[in-house]
Structure formats: structure tokens, C-alpha cells
Amino acid sequence: MKQRGKTPVGRGGSLAGVILLLVIWLSGFSHDDARPISGLIANDDPPGTGLCTIRLTGGVWKGSCGQISGETPAVTVAPSKAITTGVWRAGIKPTAVWSGKMTYSDFTDEIEVEVYDRGSGVLRTTYGWFPVSNFVLSTNTLQFQFDSSHEIPPSELDRKIVQRAAAILSSDAVWNRADNRECATGDTKWSIYCAMEQATREITGGFHHRRPALQVVRQIVDARSAGRDYHHRLMDYNNDPSTSLQDVQVLFTEALARMTH
């Protein structure tokens, strides 16, 4: 289930390697073409719940979240000063942030974990953002649970991201119909993906490929493109000759409507 391609977290930091494992296990979608992943090692937790245990060994926080995709990837994390891939919610800061990596035999995923009151938080991974609970840190052990069956819902900032993306991609003159998912600061034309990236950076100060706003847009594109052989959903839908600018604007409108429920 290791995925190659553009890595969402890569641009701004990683998170608790532990979380990464969680994200991968749970993911129904990896990057745009991810493979399904097997469950974690069986335990007594409710379905969809995983347990990550990290210990301080030789000055390094190392551990595991269990078996994933036939392997037990190594998880390495460390405390971080801040989330680097964009603010989750306006006016609310985490009490702790951990970042790191989950290493498979042929793939390394970067992750971030943000912790709030009472041990709740978010695990940011290449495959999605997932709820964290019961985060406990002692002198030499870090442990938390995650819910791999539910992704984090959009926040008010996610609504603002979609609204801004719609304003950025407002005419054919600024629409890039040959997207390659490579977005530059000085761009004067934008694809759906790059409009979302630009909006995310403006609104949150960073970017993550699996932010809830982008996941909602992907879900709508999935429904619209059923039966089409898309490899990367947002890119291929953007570049599809049958997609019109009106389709794109309706896409954003529908995403906003879904975020109100």
C-alpha cells in the first residue's frame, strides 16, 4: 500500500510517525491512486481503533502502530515547535506537536500529530487526517489511539479555502487545462488542484495534500467520474476535455454545500 507520487505532507514537515501508520491503515484513498491497506494487529479496541506505542530509546522516540500491508513499519517521531502544513482551525493552537516518519521496506511516509486538551488531536498522514484520542506522554513512553474509520471533518477554514479557490479559478483566462500537480508561487494560471493549494496556503499558512477541504472535493469528483480511468482524480478531471469551467465552479459550490452539514 506504499504509494509513490506527490507527497502531501512533504512540503511542510512530518508528524508523529505513529500517526502515519494510522493514516495508511485507515485510508480508503491513498494519494490519488493508493491501494487499500490491511488492518492493524488485532486488539480489544472497537473496530476502526488503532494503538500506537512509541518509546524513548537512545535519545530517539521509536516504536510501532502494528502490522500494516504485510509489514510492521518502524515509526520514529520527535517533538516539533509547530504544525508546518497549515492551521487546522482558526484561533485554536495545539498544546503539543510531534512529527516523524513511518518507514516501510520500500517507502517512507512523513506524518504530523497535533494534540489538544484531554489527549485529543489529529493525525495527519499521506492518506488522510484522522482523530487521535487518549494521547499520553510519560518520561520514556508516548502512546495514543486513532480512529481509522473516520476522517476529520472540514472546519470553517476549509470552507474559506474552497471559497477562495473558486475566486482564484474564476475564468477560462486563468484556468490551466494541462495540470501536472506542480504548483509554483508565481503562477498566473491554476488547475483545480493548484487553486486549492494556493487557497490553502493563503488561508492557513501551509499546505497538506489530504486536508479535509481537498478530500471533500475529491469525493465529488469521484462521483462525477465513475467509470472513467482516472489515475489522479483532481488532475485528470481538470484535464478532461469534457470538463467545463461551469463544472469546476459547480464543483466548488457543491463542496461548500456539503461542508454545511
Rosetta blueprint (number, residue, H / E / L):
1 M L
2 K L
3 Q L
4 R L
5 G L
6 K L
7 T L
8 P L
9 V H
10 G H
11 R H
12 G L
13 G L
14 S L
15 L E
16 A L
17 G H
18 V H
19 I H
20 L H
21 L H
22 L H
23 V H
24 I H
25 W H
26 L H
27 S L
28 G L
29 F L
30 S L
31 H L
32 D L
33 D L
34 A L
35 R L
36 P L
37 I L
38 S L
39 G L
40 L L
41 I L
42 A L
43 N L
44 D L
45 D L
46 P L
47 P L
48 G L
49 T E
50 G E
51 L E
52 C E
53 T E
54 I E
55 R E
56 L E
57 T E
58 G L
59 G L
60 V E
61 W E
62 K E
63 G E
64 S E
65 C L
66 G L
67 Q L
68 I E
69 S L
70 G L
71 E E
72 T L
73 P L
74 A E
75 V E
76 T E
77 V E
78 A E
79 P E
80 S E
81 K L
82 A L
83 I L
84 T L
85 T L
86 G L
87 V L
88 W L
89 R L
90 A L
91 G L
92 I L
93 K L
94 P L
95 T L
96 A E
97 V E
98 W E
99 S E
100 G E
101 K E
102 M E
103 T E
104 Y L
105 S L
106 D L
107 F L
108 T E
109 D E
110 E E
111 I E
112 E E
113 V E
114 E E
115 V E
116 Y L
117 D H
118 R H
119 G H
120 S L
121 G E
122 V E
123 L E
124 R E
125 T E
126 T L
127 Y L
128 G E
129 W E
130 F E
131 P E
132 V E
133 S E
134 N E
135 F E
136 V E
137 L E
138 S L
139 T L
140 N L
141 T E
142 L E
143 Q E
144 F E
145 Q E
146 F E
147 D E
148 S L
149 S L
150 H L
151 E L
152 I L
153 P L
154 P L
155 S L
156 E H
157 L H
158 D H
159 R H
160 K H
161 I H
162 V H
163 Q H
164 R H
165 A H
166 A H
167 A H
168 I H
169 L L
170 S L
171 S L
172 D H
173 A H
174 V H
175 W E
176 N L
177 R L
178 A L
179 D L
180 N L
181 R L
182 E L
183 C L
184 A L
185 T L
186 G L
187 D L
188 T L
189 K L
190 W E
191 S L
192 I H
193 Y H
194 C H
195 A H
196 M H
197 E H
198 Q H
199 A H
200 T H
201 R H
202 E H
203 I H
204 T H
205 G L
206 G L
207 F L
208 H L
209 H L
210 R L
211 R L
212 P H
213 A H
214 L H
215 Q H
216 V H
217 V H
218 R H
219 Q H
220 I H
221 V H
222 D H
223 A H
224 R H
225 S L
226 A L
227 G L
228 R L
229 D L
230 Y L
231 H L
232 H L
233 R H
234 L H
235 M H
236 D H
237 Y H
238 N H
239 N H
240 D L
241 P L
242 S L
243 T L
244 S L
245 L H
246 Q H
247 D H
248 V H
249 Q H
250 V H
251 L H
252 F H
253 T H
254 E H
255 A H
256 L H
257 A H
258 R H
259 M L
260 T L
261 H L
